[in-house]
Amino acid sequence: MPELPEVEALRGFLTDELVGRRMTAVVPVAVNVLKTYDPPLLALEGRTVTGVARHGKFLDVDAEGLHLVTHLARAGWLQWRDPLPEGLPRPGKGPLALRVALDTRQGFDLTEAGTQKRLAVYVTPEPAEIEGIARLGPDPFAPDFGEERFAALLAGERRQVKGALRDQSLIAGIGNAYSDEILHAARMSPFKLTSSLTEEDVHGLYGALVTTLTGAVERSRGLAAGRLKAEKKSGLRVHGRTGEPCPVCGDTIREVSFADSSLQYCPTCQTGGKPLADRRMSRLLK
């Protein structure tokens, strides 16, 4: 899933490529991708892009006051086309969900792999009216997101810190991958309860959050859209690296599996050498 660093990099890339260009066609290929119907997609055609913004994991293309907002969900992506293929795309079973054409004969496709189709597209004059954006917590890159505010957010929580970091209504933009990376950098168990965090814990966690996200954004800055997935994967230290050695201590990275996701961690760095219980894997081994 694209998270804050990748969506921020896409925002920068699209700002360079889209601003000042006119949309000539916005074509839905997968019917279920469109979550709003008024204004229609056709209302975007003929408008010039005036800006690109990010709201958590939402990408927002502003075309003279009318916004094309996208949430790429778990398996969605944006693919830049230079030039665009000739002719209109046809509905089918492939990954293509929506195409945007520009007056330069360039454009981009929104695609989604897999069978669970969750990619969402909205057309609205007010992005803040989209439910997912309206409920977002503060952005980690906001000027007022300091350690004191971070501590206040966690002080009102009584749950595992992994879940708190991923909660978009608490903090916007952090997902499964970067919460694993932040917790590894902070040397903290994903199952540690927020109610048990000391001032020292919060200080370390805040520092890990800032350095992890800032580093990921810097690595992605200036990259073309097609290179961002590979950059994200290469920069991850524990997430998605089950069975590999920890880059800090050399211990084997372990995994805890859930119904539709998993987390990765280093026992030596994060849990005092003790593996976390993985009930799903235990059932499979019986």
C-alpha positions as CSV (number, residue, x, y, z in Angstrom):
1,M,0.0,0.0,0.0
2,P,1.4,3.5,-0.8
3,E,1.8,5.4,2.4
4,L,2.8,8.9,3.3
5,P,6.3,8.9,1.7
6,E,5.2,7.4,-1.6
7,V,2.1,9.6,-1.9
8,E,4.2,12.7,-1.0
9,A,6.6,11.7,-3.8
10,L,3.7,11.2,-6.2
11,R,2.5,14.7,-5.2
12,G,5.8,16.2,-6.1
13,F,6.1,14.3,-9.3
14,L,2.6,15.2,-10.5
15,T,3.1,18.8,-9.5
16,D,6.0,19.0,-12.0
17,E,4.1,17.1,-14.7
18,L,0.5,18.3,-14.4
19,V,0.4,21.9,-13.3
20,G,-0.4,24.2,-16.2
21,R,-1.6,21.3,-18.4
22,R,-5.2,20.8,-19.5
23,M,-7.2,17.6,-18.9
24,T,-8.7,16.5,-22.2
25,A,-10.3,13.2,-21.1
26,V,-11.0,11.4,-17.7
27,V,-12.1,7.9,-18.5
28,P,-13.4,5.4,-15.9
29,V,-12.5,1.8,-16.9
30,A,-13.6,0.1,-13.7
31,V,-17.1,1.2,-12.7
32,N,-16.7,0.6,-9.0
33,V,-13.7,2.9,-8.7
34,L,-15.8,6.1,-8.8
35,K,-17.3,7.0,-5.4
36,T,-19.0,10.3,-6.3
37,Y,-21.3,11.1,-9.1
38,D,-22.0,14.8,-8.8
39,P,-20.1,16.6,-10.2
40,P,-19.4,14.0,-12.9
41,L,-16.0,13.1,-14.2
42,L,-16.8,14.9,-17.4
43,A,-16.7,18.2,-15.5
44,L,-13.0,17.8,-15.2
45,E,-12.4,17.8,-19.0
46,G,-11.2,21.0,-20.4
47,R,-9.9,22.3,-17.0
48,T,-6.3,23.2,-16.4
49,V,-4.5,21.6,-13.4
50,T,-3.6,24.3,-10.9
51,G,-2.1,22.3,-8.1
52,V,-1.5,18.9,-6.5
53,A,-1.9,18.2,-2.8
54,R,-1.8,15.3,-0.3
55,H,-4.1,14.6,2.6
56,G,-2.7,11.6,4.5
57,K,-2.7,8.9,1.9
58,F,-5.1,10.7,-0.4
59,L,-3.8,12.4,-3.6
60,D,-5.6,15.5,-4.7
61,V,-5.3,17.0,-8.2
62,D,-6.9,20.5,-8.3
63,A,-8.3,21.5,-11.7
64,E,-9.4,25.1,-11.3
65,G,-11.3,24.5,-8.1
66,L,-12.6,21.0,-9.0
67,H,-10.6,18.2,-7.3
68,L,-9.9,14.7,-8.6
69,V,-9.1,12.9,-5.3
70,T,-7.6,9.4,-5.2
71,H,-7.0,6.9,-2.5
72,L,-4.8,4.1,-3.9
73,A,-5.8,1.6,-1.2
74,R,-3.8,-1.6,-0.7
75,A,-3.0,-2.6,-4.3
76,G,-3.5,0.6,-6.3
77,W,-0.9,2.6,-8.2
78,L,-0.4,5.5,-10.5
79,Q,1.4,4.9,-13.8
80,W,2.6,7.8,-15.8
81,R,2.2,7.5,-19.6
82,D,4.4,9.4,-22.0
83,P,2.8,9.2,-24.5
84,L,-0.6,7.8,-23.8
85,P,-1.7,4.7,-25.8
86,E,-3.8,5.6,-28.8
87,G,-7.6,5.2,-28.5
88,L,-9.9,4.9,-25.5
89,P,-9.3,2.1,-23.0
90,R,-11.9,-0.6,-22.9
91,P,-13.5,-2.0,-19.7
92,G,-12.2,-5.5,-18.9
93,K,-10.7,-7.7,-16.2
94,G,-7.3,-6.1,-16.2
95,P,-5.8,-3.8,-13.6
96,L,-6.6,-0.5,-15.3
97,A,-9.2,1.5,-13.3
98,L,-9.1,5.1,-14.7
99,R,-7.2,7.1,-17.3
100,V,-6.5,10.8,-17.4
101,A,-5.3,12.3,-20.7
102,L,-3.7,15.7,-21.1
103,D,-3.4,18.2,-24.0
104,T,0.3,17.2,-24.3
105,R,-0.7,13.6,-25.2
106,Q,0.7,12.5,-21.9
107,G,-1.3,11.4,-18.9
108,F,-1.6,8.8,-16.2
109,D,-3.4,5.5,-15.4
110,L,-4.8,4.5,-12.0
111,T,-4.4,0.7,-11.7
112,E,-5.2,-1.9,-9.1
113,A,-3.9,-5.4,-8.8
114,G,-5.7,-8.4,-7.2
115,T,-9.3,-9.2,-6.7
116,Q,-10.2,-7.0,-3.8
117,K,-11.0,-3.7,-5.5
118,R,-10.7,-0.8,-3.0
119,L,-9.1,1.9,-5.1
120,A,-11.3,5.0,-4.8
121,V,-11.7,8.1,-6.9
122,Y,-13.8,11.2,-6.0
123,V,-14.7,14.4,-7.9
124,T,-15.5,17.2,-5.5
125,P,-15.2,21.0,-5.1
126,E,-14.3,20.4,-1.4
127,P,-11.9,17.6,-0.5
128,A,-12.6,18.1,3.2
129,E,-16.1,16.7,2.6
130,I,-14.8,13.3,1.7
131,E,-15.4,11.1,4.7
132,G,-11.9,9.6,4.7
133,I,-10.3,13.0,4.6
134,A,-12.7,14.6,7.1
135,R,-11.7,12.0,9.8
136,L,-7.9,12.3,9.3
137,G,-5.7,13.1,12.3
138,P,-2.8,15.5,12.1
139,D,-0.2,15.0,9.4
140,P,3.3,14.1,10.7
141,F,4.8,16.8,8.3
142,A,2.5,19.6,9.6
143,P,4.5,22.5,11.2
144,D,2.7,22.0,14.5
145,F,3.2,18.3,14.8
146,G,5.9,18.3,17.5
147,E,6.7,15.9,20.2
148,E,4.3,17.5,22.7
149,R,1.4,17.1,20.3
150,F,2.4,13.5,19.6
151,A,2.6,12.7,23.3
152,A,-0.9,14.2,23.8
153,L,-2.3,12.1,21.0
154,L,-0.9,8.9,22.5
155,A,-2.0,9.9,26.1
156,G,-5.6,9.4,25.2
157,E,-5.1,5.9,23.8
158,R,-5.2,2.5,25.5
159,R,-4.2,0.0,22.9
160,Q,-1.2,-1.5,21.2
161,V,1.2,1.0,19.8
162,K,1.3,-0.6,16.3
163,G,-2.5,0.0,16.0
164,A,-2.2,3.5,17.3
165,L,0.4,4.4,14.7
166,R,-1.8,3.0,11.9
167,D,-5.0,4.7,12.9
168,Q,-5.6,7.4,10.3
169,S,-7.9,9.3,12.7
170,L,-5.1,9.6,15.1
171,I,-2.1,10.3,12.8
172,A,-2.5,10.6,9.0
173,G,-0.5,8.7,6.5
174,I,1.3,5.9,8.4
175,G,0.3,2.3,7.3
176,N,1.5,-1.2,8.0
177,A,5.0,-0.9,6.5
178,Y,6.1,2.3,8.0
179,S,4.7,1.5,11.4
180,D,6.9,-1.6,11.4
181,E,9.9,0.5,10.4
182,I,9.2,3.2,13.0
183,L,8.8,0.6,15.8
184,H,12.1,-1.1,14.8
185,A,13.9,2.2,14.8
186,A,12.5,3.0,18.2
187,R,13.4,-0.5,19.5
188,M,9.9,-1.0,20.7
189,S,7.5,-4.0,20.6
190,P,4.5,-3.5,18.3
191,F,2.4,-5.0,21.1
192,K,3.5,-2.5,23.7
193,L,0.5,-0.7,25.2
194,T,0.3,3.0,24.7
195,S,-0.9,3.4,28.3
196,S,2.5,2.0,29.5
197,L,4.7,4.4,27.5
198,T,7.1,6.5,29.5
199,E,8.3,10.0,28.6
200,E,11.5,8.3,27.4
201,D,9.5,5.9,25.2
202,V,7.5,8.7,23.6
203,H,10.6,10.7,23.0
204,G,12.2,7.7,21.2
205,L,9.1,6.8,19.3
206,Y,8.6,10.4,18.1
207,G,12.3,10.6,16.9
208,A,11.9,7.3,15.1
209,L,8.7,8.5,13.4
210,V,10.3,11.7,12.2
211,T,13.6,10.2,11.0
212,T,11.9,7.2,9.3
213,L,9.3,9.2,7.4
214,T,11.7,12.0,6.5
215,G,14.3,9.5,5.3
216,A,11.8,7.7,3.1
217,V,10.6,10.9,1.6
218,E,14.1,12.1,0.8
219,R,15.0,8.8,-0.8
220,S,11.8,9.1,-3.0
221,R,12.1,12.8,-3.8
222,G,12.5,13.5,-7.6
223,L,11.9,9.8,-8.6
224,A,9.5,9.1,-11.5
225,A,6.3,7.4,-10.4
226,G,7.4,4.0,-11.9
227,R,10.4,3.8,-9.6
228,L,8.7,4.5,-6.3
229,K,7.6,1.0,-5.5
230,A,11.1,-0.4,-5.9
231,E,12.6,2.4,-3.8
232,K,10.1,1.8,-1.0
233,K,10.9,-1.9,-0.9
234,S,14.7,-1.4,-1.0
235,G,14.5,1.1,1.9
236,L,12.5,-1.1,4.3
237,R,14.6,-2.7,7.0
238,V,12.2,-5.2,8.6
239,H,8.8,-4.9,6.9
240,G,8.4,-7.7,4.3
241,R,11.7,-9.2,5.3
242,T,10.6,-12.2,7.3
243,G,13.5,-14.7,7.7
244,E,16.2,-12.3,6.7
245,P,18.8,-11.0,9.2
246,C,18.1,-7.8,11.0
247,P,20.4,-5.0,9.6
248,V,21.1,-3.8,13.1
249,C,21.8,-6.9,15.2
250,G,21.7,-9.9,12.7
251,D,18.9,-11.7,14.5
252,T,16.3,-13.3,12.2
253,I,13.3,-11.1,11.4
254,R,10.0,-12.7,12.5
255,E,6.4,-12.2,11.5
256,V,3.0,-12.1,13.2
257,S,0.2,-12.9,10.8
258,F,-3.4,-11.6,11.0
259,A,-6.5,-12.3,8.8
260,D,-5.5,-9.9,6.0
261,S,-2.1,-8.5,7.0
262,S,1.1,-9.2,8.9
263,L,3.7,-7.4,10.8
264,Q,7.5,-7.9,11.0
265,Y,9.9,-7.2,13.8
266,C,13.3,-8.1,15.3
267,P,13.1,-10.0,18.6
268,T,16.5,-8.8,19.8
269,C,16.0,-5.2,18.9
270,Q,12.3,-4.9,20.0
271,T,11.1,-7.6,22.3
272,G,14.1,-8.6,24.5
273,G,14.8,-11.6,22.4
274,K,11.3,-13.1,22.9
275,P,9.3,-14.1,19.9
276,L,5.8,-12.7,19.8
277,A,2.9,-15.1,19.8
278,D,1.5,-15.8,16.3
279,R,-1.7,-17.7,16.8
280,R,-2.4,-18.0,13.0
281,M,0.9,-19.7,12.4
282,S,0.5,-21.9,15.5
283,R,-2.8,-23.2,14.1
284,L,-1.2,-24.0,10.7
285,L,1.6,-26.0,12.4
286,K,-0.8,-28.2,14.4
